[in-house]
């Protein structure tokens, strides 16, 4: 299956009441009936609208100016199509097999160009090194040797110049991806260069997934021993009372959360909570998801999708002296190691009136069903992977993630590992 756009970019064109449409065409045997259109804010997908299928086609009308990344998500089949908008009509045809996307045909100019550039980039990264090795076994004057030289020349050549005025997003994305995220060791940037880029980029930086990896690159350039000073230098330059500064602060908090850097996360989360100015939606969402899942908070209730081993409709309906909530996946290697340890102690947990509730971030039904056959506790999954509603709701960045609740659903512990869970209940 073709998948493009590892990351994207920006550039604003001032237009009032601009409008474009996104057209998605699928085969007649594709069973999906509903699709969801998203834009992007930093690394967060933002729902725009939902549409029903008409003859296996979807038409989304976007009423405003937008240049940046978009995606359409098909919830029942858990398929996603990612594309770009340059504030012009988008036209996509999807080829499927057994309700899974096999190929994506980008029929509008901007996405066709972006796809072509991405394919060539991937070939250059993956195929060119192999051709260099193969060439050692063939003489240059043979037909195959000449063909190898020709193909290597095509792959190693520079990309054609892009028309920035005609394709502002494609130009921005490729220029800045190559500048800041290329594997080429000769193109390493200083922290000052990265700060200036983030500071001076215009509003569509927030519609690009360039922001998160560039921030990670920025932290790596500074080194592990200087992360505090690196972050302080960045946010002082940006000013966290501005929308840009707040979005960057939100991304940094999420990065520290994802990499288990609790001290740094708590420092900058506290700084965010103490802001006296107006908070933008992105930072407000980060503060809320962390506050809702902090120690002492009442665990936000969740309505089960299709639970097994219970007749309860929600987490709050489950009656127990304590509850262990575990977010996991059948494809998670750490879960593969930790959940059997929980299983070994499950009867002892039951004897203490402690209930285990597993919420899976699986997307494959067969894999999920096969795995939960061994788990006698309450299990549920939306089968939407990281598109599951509880990923954002409970601020989940990795699996397994544990919460321990009291009888009133208050969070009383957030163990890091299964050993910490068993230690809490004195079962080790």
VENRA-V452528 format. One record per backbone hydrogen bond with DSSP energy under -0.5 kcal/mol. CO is the residue of the C=O (numbers start at 1). NH is the residue of the N-H. If there is no record, write none. Layout:
co=CO nh=NH
co=CO nh=NH
This chain:
co=12 nh=14
co=13 nh=15
co=20 nh=62
co=21 nh=23
co=21 nh=90
co=22 nh=24
co=22 nh=60
co=23 nh=92
co=24 nh=58
co=25 nh=94
co=27 nh=30
co=29 nh=31
co=33 nh=53
co=35 nh=51
co=36 nh=73
co=37 nh=48
co=37 nh=49
co=38 nh=71
co=39 nh=46
co=41 nh=43
co=41 nh=44
co=44 nh=41
co=45 nh=47
co=46 nh=39
co=49 nh=37
co=51 nh=35
co=56 nh=26
co=57 nh=54
co=58 nh=24
co=60 nh=22
co=60 nh=62
co=61 nh=63
co=62 nh=20
co=66 nh=87
co=68 nh=85
co=70 nh=83
co=71 nh=38
co=72 nh=81
co=73 nh=36
co=73 nh=75
co=74 nh=78
co=74 nh=79
co=79 nh=74
co=81 nh=72
co=83 nh=70
co=85 nh=68
co=90 nh=23
co=91 nh=107
co=91 nh=108
co=92 nh=25
co=93 nh=105
co=95 nh=102
co=95 nh=103
co=97 nh=100
co=100 nh=97
co=103 nh=95
co=104 nh=106
co=105 nh=93
co=105 nh=107
co=108 nh=112
co=109 nh=113
co=110 nh=114
co=111 nh=115
co=112 nh=116
co=113 nh=117
co=114 nh=118
co=115 nh=119
co=116 nh=120
co=117 nh=121
co=118 nh=122
co=119 nh=123
co=120 nh=124
co=121 nh=125
co=122 nh=126
co=123 nh=127
co=123 nh=128
co=127 nh=131
co=128 nh=132
co=129 nh=133
co=130 nh=134
co=131 nh=135
co=132 nh=136
co=133 nh=136
co=134 nh=137
co=135 nh=138
co=139 nh=142
co=142 nh=146
co=143 nh=147
co=144 nh=148
co=145 nh=149
co=146 nh=150
co=147 nh=151
co=148 nh=152
co=149 nh=153
co=150 nh=154
co=151 nh=155
co=152 nh=156
co=153 nh=157
co=162 nh=164
co=163 nh=167
co=167 nh=171
co=168 nh=172
co=169 nh=173
co=170 nh=174
co=171 nh=175
co=172 nh=176
co=173 nh=177
co=174 nh=178
co=175 nh=179
co=176 nh=180
co=177 nh=181
co=183 nh=185
co=184 nh=187
co=185 nh=188
co=190 nh=194
co=191 nh=195
co=192 nh=196
co=193 nh=197
co=194 nh=198
co=195 nh=199
co=196 nh=200
co=197 nh=201
co=202 nh=205
co=203 nh=206
co=204 nh=207
co=205 nh=208
co=206 nh=42
co=207 nh=69
co=208 nh=211
co=209 nh=213
co=210 nh=214
co=211 nh=215
co=212 nh=216
co=213 nh=217
co=214 nh=218
co=215 nh=219
co=216 nh=220
co=217 nh=221
co=218 nh=222
co=219 nh=223
co=223 nh=226
co=224 nh=227
co=226 nh=230
co=227 nh=231
co=228 nh=232
co=229 nh=233
co=230 nh=234
co=231 nh=235
co=232 nh=236
co=233 nh=237
co=234 nh=238
co=235 nh=239
co=239 nh=242
co=239 nh=245
co=242 nh=246
co=243 nh=247
co=244 nh=248
co=245 nh=249
co=246 nh=250
co=247 nh=251
co=248 nh=252
co=249 nh=253
co=250 nh=254
co=251 nh=255
co=252 nh=256
co=253 nh=257
co=254 nh=258
co=255 nh=259
co=256 nh=261
co=257 nh=260
co=260 nh=262
co=261 nh=265
co=262 nh=266
co=263 nh=267
co=264 nh=268
co=265 nh=269
co=266 nh=270
co=267 nh=271
co=268 nh=272
co=269 nh=273
co=270 nh=274
co=272 nh=275
co=280 nh=284
co=281 nh=285
co=282 nh=286
co=283 nh=287
co=284 nh=288
co=285 nh=289
co=286 nh=290
co=287 nh=291
co=288 nh=292
co=289 nh=293
co=291 nh=294
co=294 nh=297
co=297 nh=299
co=297 nh=411
co=302 nh=304
co=302 nh=315
co=308 nh=379
co=313 nh=304
co=314 nh=318
co=315 nh=318
co=318 nh=320
co=321 nh=407
co=322 nh=355
co=323 nh=325
co=323 nh=405
co=324 nh=326
co=324 nh=357
co=325 nh=403
co=326 nh=328
co=326 nh=359
co=327 nh=400
co=327 nh=401
co=328 nh=361
co=329 nh=332
co=331 nh=333
co=332 nh=336
co=333 nh=337
co=334 nh=338
co=335 nh=339
co=338 nh=341
co=338 nh=342
co=339 nh=343
co=340 nh=344
co=341 nh=345
co=342 nh=345
co=343 nh=346
co=345 nh=349
co=346 nh=350
co=347 nh=351
co=348 nh=352
co=349 nh=352
co=349 nh=354
co=350 nh=353
co=353 nh=321
co=353 nh=322
co=353 nh=355
co=355 nh=324
co=356 nh=378
co=357 nh=326
co=357 nh=359
co=358 nh=360
co=358 nh=380
co=359 nh=328
co=360 nh=382
co=362 nh=385
co=363 nh=365
co=364 nh=368
co=365 nh=369
co=366 nh=370
co=367 nh=371
co=368 nh=372
co=369 nh=373
co=371 nh=374
co=372 nh=375
co=374 nh=376
co=378 nh=358
co=379 nh=308
co=380 nh=360
co=384 nh=387
co=385 nh=388
co=388 nh=391
co=388 nh=392
co=389 nh=393
co=390 nh=394
co=391 nh=396
co=392 nh=395
co=395 nh=397
co=401 nh=327
co=403 nh=325
co=404 nh=412
co=404 nh=413
co=405 nh=323
co=406 nh=409
co=409 nh=299
co=410 nh=406
co=410 nh=412
co=411 nh=296
co=413 nh=404
co=415 nh=402
co=417 nh=420
co=417 nh=421
co=418 nh=422
co=419 nh=423
co=420 nh=424
co=421 nh=425
co=422 nh=427
co=423 nh=426
